[in-house]
Amino acid sequence: MSPGARGAAAPARWLLIGSSRWHWASPSGESELALWHSAPASGPVGAAGSQLLAWAAVGPVPEGAALPAARRLSPAAVPLRAAPPWLGIDRALAGWQAWRSGAGAVLVADAGTVLSLTRVDREGAFAGGRLLAGVALQWRVMAEGTASLPALEPAGLAGLAGPELPDPWPSATAAAMTSGVVLGLAAAVAGAYGDARALDPHCRLLLTGGDGPALEGPLRQRLAAEGLEERLALRPALALEGLAALAPVQARPRSARI
């Protein structure tokens, strides 16, 4: 859905410009956010931009977008303690929001174009992280770096949400690529979470980002084997939640799972 079409009914109040998509949010009810996404703008954003309370950018901002410069949130404005100047604002927002929404240490797994792992300690300070190529990026590299592997589209992940699991040993090539990447990333997150818990046994795990629902099932399966499933929460738009918390309308909304 385009921001203009959604904005006619509920104007966008917050915008996060990602590496490959633009992510929009508006208030929904008293305590939630309505979320939608669009392709990067190729021209002036117009009325959608004029309604924004705040916006932030990880990816490039088109010169002709005409977004209000005074409402752009800088990384320095995110109150995540000990955040280094090079930390992406999406990671800063998600890490801060994850910490403030629950007590104690937390590991944020943001499954987007890049799967970022951001650790925040119990005092709310940035404590390091890891970066891995995300699902679509791995697929692209496999297709471009070989002579016979197909180019897969992210829409192929639509059926892998919630408790659904990919076939662990498929015979078809495309299914094998999907299974390998999704299960591999879930294993990487589970391994990182184990390392984080070794430093703080009470550490929580929050999963966010566009590919989060596809990773949720295999990740829950791994954690359930250790009796840790309740430590995982899927929060599809942590960074937008943080942006809304720093530039609220009235209440401080949290994201709806839509």
N, C-alpha and C positions, 0 to 999 in steps of 0.2 A: 504494500500500500504506500502511496506517495505521501510525503508530509503535507502537501497541499490538500489532498483529498481528505486525510484524517483531520487536518487542522480546521476544516470547515465545521466539523462537529465539536472537536475538542482541540484547541490550539496547542501546538507543541510548546512546552515550557523549558525543556532541557534537550540538549543535543550533544552526543558524543561522536566525533568523527573518528572512525576506526581505520584500520589499514586497508580494508576492502569494502566496508559498508558504512553507512551513516545510521546511527541509532538514536531514536527519538522517544520522548516520554512526555506524558501529560498527567495531571492528577486524575485519579479514578476513585470516587468515593472519598471516605475520610482518611484512609491510611494506606492506599495503594497507588501504584503507577500503572497507567496503560502504556504499553510498549509497542513500537513498530519500527521497521527498518526500511531503508531505501538504498538504491545505488547512489554513489557519490554524485553530487550536483555538478552539472556541466555549465551552469549559468547562475544568474542571481536567484537567491533563495526567496527573496521578496517578503510577502506577508508572514511566511513561516518563520523567518529570521527575526522579524520585528516583534514577535510575540515571546521570544525567548527570554527567560530569566537568567540563564547561564548556559554557556557551551564550552566545550574543551575539544582538543584535537590531538589524536595520536598520529594520524596520517596527514597527508598534504591537504591544505585548504586552497581550493581553486581561487585564483585572483579575482574572478568576477562574481564570487558567491555573495559578496556584500553583506557578510554577517557583522553584527554590531561589535566592534572591537572592544568597547568598554565592558561588555558582558562575557568576554573570554576569560575563563579561569586558568590561571597559571599553576604549574606544579608547586610553586612556593606557597600558594594559598591553601593547599591541602595540609591539614594539621597531623600528618603522619610523622611521628618523631624519628629523627636520625635518617630521614630519607635523603639519599644522595642526589645531587643535581641532575644526574643522567637518568634517573628513574622515570619511566614513562608515566604520564599523568593517569592513564587508565589503571596501571598497577598501584599507583599511590591512592587513587580514589577507592579502588576495590579493597585494598589492604586496610585502609583507615575505616571504611564502612564495616568491613567484616569484624574488626576489633571492637568498634564501638557498639555493635549490635549484640555482643555476647561477652561474657567475662573470660579473661585469660588469653593465652596464646592461640594463634590460628594460622593455618596454612591455606592460602587461596590458590586454587587451580583455575586459571582463566583459559578456557579452551576456545581460542579464536584462531586467527590466521597463524599465530604463534601460540603454543601452549606455554603460558608463563606460570611459574610457581613462585609465590611471594610469601615469605614467612614474616609474621609479626609477633613479637614476644609479648609476654603478659603485661608489660608496661606500655604497650602501644607503639613500640619502636620497630622500624624496619630492621629485619635480621637476616637479609640475604634472600637468594632465590635461585631459580634455574630457568632456562629457556630451551624449548624444543620446537621443532617444526610441527605445526598443527596438521590436522587431517588433510585438508585440501592441498596444503603445501607439499606434504609427503606424496600424495597422489600425483601432483604435477611433476615433481622431480622424477618419480618412477616412469611416468609416461614420456617425458622429454629425454630421459637419460637411457632409454632402452629402445629397441627396434620393434617390440611386439606387445608391450603392455598398453592397454587402452587408457584414454583420458576419461576420468570419472568426474561426475558433477556432484557438488555438495548435497544436492537434493536427494541423492541416494542414501543419505543418513536419516531421512525422515521416518523410516520405519523402525529405527533403533532409538527408542525413547523410553524412559522409565525403566520398568523391569525387563524390557526386551533385550535379548543377548544375540550377538552375531554367531553364526555357525562357527565353532572353534576350528573345524577342519574341513572347509569347503573344497570342492573339486573345481568349480568354475573360477576362471582367472579374476574377474571383477570382484566376486565374493571373497576370494582369497586376499585381494588387496584391501578390501574393506575390513575384513577380520583381522588381518595382520596389523593394520594401522590402529584401529580402534582398541583392540586388546593390548597392543604394545603401549599405547599412550596410557591406558588405564593401569597397566602394570607399572609404568614409570611414575604415575601419580601415587599409587599405593606404596611404592618403594620410597619415594620422597617423604610421604607421610610417616612411614616407619622411622625414617631418620629424624624427622621433626619431633616425633613422640619420644625418641631416645633422649632428646634435649629437654623436653617438657612433656611428661606423661599425660597431662591434661589438655594438650593441644587439640583443637577442633580442626575439621577439614571442610572448607566451603568450595563448592564447584559452581563455576559461572561461565559465561561465554556462550556463543552460538552452538558450539559442538558439545556443550555440557550434557544435554539430555541423552546424547548417544553414548557418552562415557559413563553415565550414571549406573546403568545396569551392571556392566562388568566390574565397575569399581565397588558397588555395593556387595557383589558376590565375593570379591576378595576380602573386603572388610568383615563381612559376616562370618567368614571362616575363622576370624580372630576374635569374634564377639565385639566388633567395633563399629557395626553398621550405624548405630545411633549417633556416632560422632560426625557423620557426613550429612550435609544439607545442600540441596540444590537451590541456588539463588541466581536466576538467569541474568540479572542485570545489576550486579553489585556496584559497578562503576557509576551507572546512572543513579542508583540509590544515593551514593555518596554525593554526586553532583546536586541532586535535589535537596539533600540535607544541608549542603552549604549555601544553597540559594532557594530557600523554601517559599512556598506561596503563603500557607498559614501553618498547617501541620507539617510534620516531617514524614512523608510517605515512604513505604517500602514497596518493592516490586510485586506485581501480580504475576502469577505463572500462567501466561496466555500464549 
